[in-house]
């Protein structure tokens, strides 16, 4: 593991326990641009670790410090995600610059690093999330090409390979999505916020079709997830 400590961290966490792991993609054209941004104080963004496409891991911020990776976000009613989480960035140009599959080397290194982090910190499976899960109105990373299923098979996070389809009910789905952890209005309608949250859920748990529609398959997966968290 390389070490290139970024100046972009706030301060020590204090007594706040680390109970979340948040996964991102860098969303920059090149790896060099991404690393430069993560080390630029004016950018005010950082992460604890970066994994390049060859599988190399670089530590950017010490785990006892807060990194600026979550931004305006929320999960299970908590909004200060930076104070309670570890952030990992995977080099990938993202949706804006030619989104592509994450490499086998990246995923293998992520598995090793995540297991190491989970051994050190009491992070429950339900709190291993993507940036889009905690900020569905503004973020799409790590996106639908990220292999959540493979991680879940080795005990990192959650994934539902299948579930029983269910007749959609918007209000019930909103309540269940809130129980899972998403910030969502209980409007009883597929409003813009709800559609963004459904897309975030689909990117994580139904990545083959991300359309923001509460179809029977999505409704069934939402229900199935609430039964295991």
Protein Blocks (a to p, Z undefined) as FASTA:
>chain_A
ZZdddfbbfbdebjaccfbdcdddekiablklmmmmmmmmklopacfbdcdfkopacdfb
dfkbccdfklpadeehiablmlmcccdddddebjmnopacddfklmmmmmmmmmmmmmmp
ccdfklgccfklmmmmlpcbebjkbcfklmmmnopajddfbacdddddfklmmmmmmmno
pacddehpacfklmmmmmmmmmmmmmmbcghpacfklmmmmmmmmmmZZ
